[in-house]
Amino acid sequence: MSLTLRQLKYFVAAAELGQISQAAIQLAISQSAVTTAIRELEDIVGSPLFLRSASGVALTETGRGFLNHAYNILSSVDEALRMPSADGRESGRLLLAASYTVIGYFLPYHLQRLSQLYPNLDIQLHELNRNAIEEGLIAHRYDMAVLLTSNVVNPELAVEHFFGSPRRLWVAARHPLLARDTVTLEDVAHEPFIMLTVDEAAHTALRYWSETPFRPDVRLRTSSVEAVRSMVANGGGVAVLSDMVYRPWSLEGRRIETIQLKDPIPPMNVGLAWRKGAEVTGPMRAVRDYFRHAYAVPRGTDTLR
């Protein structure tokens, strides 16, 4: 039996979400298709990749090693398919601002790709909060910014979204909520809640909580994603955070599971921002076109004029 990309994608989804049912929902396929793909992989590898339980699936030692290889394979294929038709001759300096979450969990891979595609492009990166980014763009201190676009409020800025990272409930392995068919914010309100504050995460959370009669029982406010991860994994509370910052293991090696909430939770949107009416330099257009290609933004919506 030959290994396929479909099998790898299904395996990675199950490993990251910890539940076959959640993987099927994310992939928009049947649970049986995920189960079959994983069994086929296990036959090929010759060893179980998951430990099955009533609360979901957990990677075996073999599964953890295989997951790293699966990431590398899928990343390489993705990189080959998304190669922009750039001639690499663009040069010049780009002053690029970015927020904490974007720099920590999104931008490094793309900076490396841009350096390969445009070796003469000098991208100078600056980490700032949203207020400082907006003010800096208006004051011409920065050319562009990569940030959480759903937080941008200044009407003098143009914004282009790339993608939205879904927000899910994070819980410890074997948490009682994992056994429920549906979980709501009302259920979450009865749990100790770990509130992330960096990049206005707390403000965003309170916006969607305010649309319900419930409120989170906040036990800790922290700017550290790793602190949230460790607190949740060790049973100190639950959190609602985006898939972009999700990792299935805490620093202590404890498992973190995710649950899709029944209530509508807005995604964490990521994209570009720049000052309206700004002169479009070659470096600006090169970076814009790279991200448009990577995330299939329609070419007909050219707002960078």
Disulfide bonds with the S-S distance in Angstrom:
none
